[in-house]
Amino acid sequence: MTSFRIAVLPGDGIGPDVTAEGVKALRAVEQAIPSLRFQCDEFGVGAGEFLRSGNPLPDATFEKCKSYDAILLGAMGLPGVRWPDGKEMTPQIDLRERLDLYCGLRPIKTYHPNDTPLKSDKPIDFVLIRESTEGLFAARHGSADLNGDAAMDTMKITRHGSVRLFHSAFRLARKRRKKVTLVDKANVLPSMAYFRTIFQDVAREYPDVETEAVYVDAASLFLVRRPWDFDVMVTENMFGDILSDLAAGLVGGMGMAPSGDLGDQYAVFQPSHGTAPDIAGMGIANPVAMILSVAMMLDWLPGDGAHRGGEILHRAVAEVLADPSKRTPDVGGQMKTHELGSLIAAAVRP
């Protein structure tokens, strides 16, 4: 018997709605693989927790999360709950930084041609890797005089952070189609020229992997014109934040886009979407991104049992989504959150 302890952070808005379906999928994996067990414990984190306790990420909760094998997160933040300087509360970013989760994986994949707005039936299947601990986001802890004449944010690129990021990209590419695309702005920004030089240094250690470097503005164009040409894309934090949303739009929207933020010791898995408070509790949120995030979590956990669980969950999602009518309203369907979640759970089998 292999047992894993999972810290579950449902969060705000539609977070609890989709998290329930993610846990449902995890229980279906248990049924399919009797030697696998998951202890799931919920903790309050997010804007709602701030309104309750005055802290969106209580220290005691953070310390408890560190003792778990993985963290499953719904969505966090509400537009009306902000710090005095006007910024939204983002405990999910705090988790990335405090747990040193530098490798942000954003898989992008079509499950049916109907899901993409592009006029093509070519399958889209690539992974965007976003550095998640530095870049322009490193400036978020600063402050600005909202009545002043100017404000400035500084992009932080370190050799240590870049080297480990690029190694992650090349190792993943070796398991896929052996191509890595660097996305930067090296023609304008000195920090990006530095970023590219480090990429080129690391690339020499992987002669079997094809490489290319594309400026971020051109990458935005190419993602719309020919996304099927990409395999693994790797980029800075802010660029990755923007491009991952664009990429999600290519395959049906944020409800179809899972993610994982990985470090050398810890990992957090969550759908790429936000809290969507306008539809919270209505039962129409898309659970697919959360369920795929659970599958990513199983891929990351150690052992053949967990990996087998990831395989059968990925397969279940693909089987259900092969029918374009099996969708929630955001992707043109009529199903409720729990209906689609139950359908996928029922498709989980050894």
Buried (B, 14 or more C-beta within 10 A) or exposed (E): EBEBEBBBBBBBBBBBBBBBBBBBBBBBBBEBBEEBEBEBEBBBBBBBBBEEEEBBBBEEBBEEBEEBBBBBBBBBBBEEBBEEEEEBBBBBBBBBBBBBBBBBBBBBBBBBBEBBEBEEEEBBBBBBBBBBBBBBBBBBEEEBEEEEEEEEEEBBBBEEBBBBBBBBBBEBBBEBEBBBBBBBBBEEBEBBBBBBEBBEEBBEEBEEBBBEBBBBEEBBEBBBEEBBBBBBBBBBBBBBBEBBBBBBBBBBBBBBBBBBBBBEEBBBBBBBBBBBBEBBEEBBBBBBBBBBBBBBBBBBBEEEBBEBBBEBBBBBBBBBBEEBEBBBBBBEBEBBBBBBBBBBBEBBEE
